[in-house]
Amino acid sequence: MNKSVYQLVAATFAVSLVTASSERCAKSEVRKLPEKLKLGAATAAFQIEGAWDASDKSPSIWDTFCRVPGNVKDGTDGNDTCKSYEYYQRDIEMLKFLGVDYYRFSISWPRVLPTGFANKISEEGIAYYSKLVDELLANGIEPVATLYHWDLPQSLQDLGGWTNPLIADWFEDYARVLFDALGDRVKSWITINEPKQFAIFGYGMEYFAPQVNSAGIGDYMATKNILLAHARVWHLYDEEYRDTQKGICGITIAADFCEGASDSPDDIEAGKLAMDFEVGLYAHPIFSSTGGFPERVVKRVAEKSAEQGFPRSRLPELTQEEIEYIKGTSDFFGFNHYSTSFYTEKTYKSGMYAVPSYSDDIGAVAVGDHERYEKPTSSFTTPIPAGIRKSLNWVKDSYDSPEIMIFENGFGSYGSLGLEDNARIDYYGQYLDAVLDAIEVDGCKITRYTAWSLMDNFEWSFGLSVKFGLFDVDFEDEKRTRRPKQSALWYRNLIASRTLNPDDNPQLEDIAF
């Protein structure tokens, strides 16, 4: 990884421990949660299941990625996870302990379709997810299923993966298998989780699988195909399944907030441009009234491409037919959020990022705000609760106030905080307080809030070294024993009381799952 890419990743995706005393809840009053706000917890298949080769499952791009020395920070791999393929019933016991309304999980494409194609459907793979769904429902927990959370079959990547336009056909075939198998019981579907993260980090850098590193070209190709594949699956559900299965289908987009590092006009514009690149590139084609990519992004990439000698823009064009096909293809705005980034043009210099590249196209630098926030201040989960409220309002104002479902929000630390994870409780309290302001003061239509994550798991290129869980996992134990952290007890109290109480300080309980 070259220095400029490392700087970008450190600024936008690093994770740090922020002390419990860094920023307590600004408000002290007890707040009741709105009746319509559902509370849940989330995981993803590759991060918790393990059993990478169980039954007839084939390798995913992340299985391949993890086998390359140096790719994962601590040298672990996807088979070092929580063994949820084997112990999923304990996961459900943990969810029952919390009292959640729903569980957002993901389905492994290569576990269900071992060849990547629908010519072979794994009976064992389908049976695993069917049992999971049945047991969730038997325990009063709504299943919310994500079709794609980054673990593409390696066989499809060998054919170009998300840069191959035929991925829309393959994704539709995969979705049809799952709608047929589970749609009688699963009523909330997410097509794709966080397109920016796997498109830019996986096809424009070497930071994520599949490490294509076609900066400023392959990542944009993947972006177009992701949008078309998502739209294909939404139309499939809308036209063939909605009337009988009575469910909803949509996409989830990472919506960390971007703003100017200062009040200067240039920095303000840099923040707006960064927000269009980071969120709007994926949201605007689906949720805006006009469709298509954001005007700022189209203009900037075209200008940069011309300067660099390309005969046409590196951002693939969406035809008018494609624009209309993608527009409106989500029943909700799936919203993930962790922190805020501050952008400036002052320190940006040509050549500091790869040319061409997504980062160079933005043409600004993400910097920290050292006066207001704990160092390192641009890290992935630095508590900046005002940012989630700003981002929720950006979605409301940009896209005619859609229903927003928050499907990830949480606090990560390098290494374990132990079971007394007060910093995580502080983070959740601050962010939920801001979410309630967005609902009650600003009028944002937020109907779900999801804690990331249910338990410590495999955090992609960080491996097991980064902890996000409400539950601690003993990775040295063959049975991966799980224990509730103080944050799990806090979240349980929140759900049971439907009250955000800044003075709640639950005592640890000697419980193991």
Steps between C-alpha positions, in 0.01 A plus 500: 500500500658831396522791740217703350260206514607428856429863594155481342416177677632629831289812465180327401509145627736472796360400836617634833430473868332813628493525876176498694561849625552650155147627440209415729139539390432867454145467631406370841125453465340159469346454154229258395546326167234546231252213483578430134878477548606134489829396660727222375852364467704409194766261371628381162556146377874508431568679827334244727423170328840335454464155336642641179504155336215326682284278283527617139578867562757647262758774576396863501725790403560556871617142550750568222599838645566359847744239368744763376755578775480860614148568375342465844649708781525221758543205263160348577246390242130443449519158660611656829159652557218434742402162353144615452446240229532246779371704795227717347255396773723671755488814288123488529525456877712816510242686293226381734708620796514848344130496414551635146213548257701367205832352391678629193722223362642422159498194276816355349468478121760218463334303782168503315633478141834312510581569133383860532227420250148371554575171323585347839310592817647374825238316701716533811553872446130570455421278800735701723333832425155345512565367851637839605190678374264247658666528841504877487129507430431238767663736749312808389794655311447638150758380243648777283712338230778658294568326170850638451742605771827483304569123475478451122568146374859486378377323187311816400792726580708289264262627231538864607266510796321831539678648195325247273158627387367143514518524881145641485378170352692293753380710793139477383528122474645481853227725639227293335630186674475673838165666439366155407659327799451756776263769379197337657657585838748783435310825441789749507774467238816704445652446158851638555685637801728803459585508127764770543710295737544192282503690169764759594707299749478177298509611136683833536748400772663190645353563844203263461426188301526443208803738484451596137649847559372657179488846654262748342384250239414155633337641812265715290424206271407297807284784631285510187457124499415493871220750441363306204522168686322648800228643277460166324433324831262771625298475178501122533356522849255774407365325194503133601503471880360809671132420450527151647779542756395847621853615583732792436830523314769768495869586513729611785750780444786615723410855597779637715476876482747716307539873560748778450787524748448877524244767410689604190299474177754257354480265797121519511491403134754221564270356766200508269698339219633231733145422617391459139791264433474305826121466522330664204680291238301200623189669641421762234427251217248319722344764724510833314212625291722536194706182531851458364829584665534830692578796274807600703647151464428477127656843439809438714584155358449627143733796563765286665478239224551765231798645687651152518462439125212257503276523192188477719406515866621212715160499671285270287196668354153396606266500203160662543346154500738388776432817700128432494553131578708572812299797627262421785624145558500493878215480748712672766835674541725249675744717695832403663697760697805507726666842499569825311785611274614859446632603159729779386646605168779699665740211547401310189775471241492334160675164519440438870258225396527259209407658167239415398311398812180559691694695765668721241163563338365636830801732506498568873655357815315347793644653816435479872347762724744491791341782695166327552560126481729243652806405295525340251203707397426365153472138610216272398304528824613822662185615685360798310128455569399823327617334177232232497230763543648704214522192280142396573383850411711494183313187393165653596566826316667345195249225433156629601498352850513123440447243774845449654607174659829521690656158450846561649628731771764406752833555668823314426822476695844358435517208737250418769356760734410211727147440615477848652480684168377840618635669189263296288206588724593869475513474121160333472344746743631802311400369161153389603447842657584657163274253319211599727566865419489413130164333552333736747645837402589459132225268385718222359298183440722251682340164574793271595818532702755217487802446723815380326577245604346217694844366593868545435578350160731501198531867410622458141861613446534565874424136578415431864703797625208744490203453733150629430292248691238534768615151596859394558613186316774274637684418181737270690208280600406229250133573570545876465330576830327839500441728799296820516698818540364788702379650171283191439335549838453870424342420163275240665381763749440749218287251308305383805426851629472671159689779675834666436631562850843669519534389863453129429811319622420128499705256706671210325334162525680164502337356191646295218351388171 
